Amino acid sequence: MAKMTKAQIMSALAEKTGLAKKEVVAFMDALTSMAYSEVKKNGEFVLPGFGKLVKVNRKARMGVNPATGAKIQIAAKTVAKFRLAKVAKEAVL
């Protein structure tokens, strides 16, 4: 089975909710921008029943260049991770 495209997801949501496709697209865009700003400001954004998007500080570490085998220093950085909710995990698995 092929993955759903963004357009297919928006159409399916519009069908299931009875909203116009434009309204669904606007809602999803608003939700996305809210999630990004909340993670940037507070470090996490929770979507109940689905999971949460969190900002995590990754420490500096030593790595290996796979082409040459040389050891390199990887700098510390901040990354975004998505943690799946237990309910979602149980529903999918």
Residue pairs with C-beta under 8 A, 6 or more apart in sequence:
4 12
10 21
10 24
10 25
10 28
11 21
13 19
13 24
13 28
14 20
14 21
14 23
14 24
17 24
19 27
34 45
35 45
35 47
35 53
38 44
38 45
39 45
39 53
39 54
39 55
39 80
40 55
43 54
43 55
44 52
44 53
44 54
44 55
45 52
45 53
45 54
46 52
47 53
48 85
49 85
49 87
49 88
50 84
50 85
50 88
51 82
51 83
51 84
51 85
51 88
52 82
52 83
52 85
53 80
53 81
53 82
54 80
54 81
54 82
54 83
55 78
55 79
55 80
56 78
56 79
56 80
56 81
57 76
57 77
57 78
58 76
58 77
58 78
58 79
59 76
60 73
60 74
60 75
60 76
61 73
61 74
62 71
62 72
62 73
62 74
63 71
63 72
63 73
63 74
64 70
64 71
64 72
65 71
65 72
